[in-house]
Amino acid sequence: MDAFISFISEVGFPIVVTMYLLYRIETKLDAVITSLQTLPDRMKD
């Protein structure tokens, strides 16, 4: 049981950090995709 708890404490933190960073990257990628989609319309003007 102690080995299981130590495994969760060692592996759990990197998983949480990875999920947080992936979420931040996803929101930034959405902004990049939106700006790329509107680029042709802005280039016409």
C-alpha angles and dihedrals in degrees: 000000000000090000091053093051092048090049091054092047092050097044100031096067096054090047092053092047091048093050091049093050092046090053092051092048091049093056091049091048090053089056092049092049091050093050092048091051092052094044097090091053091051092047091056092057 
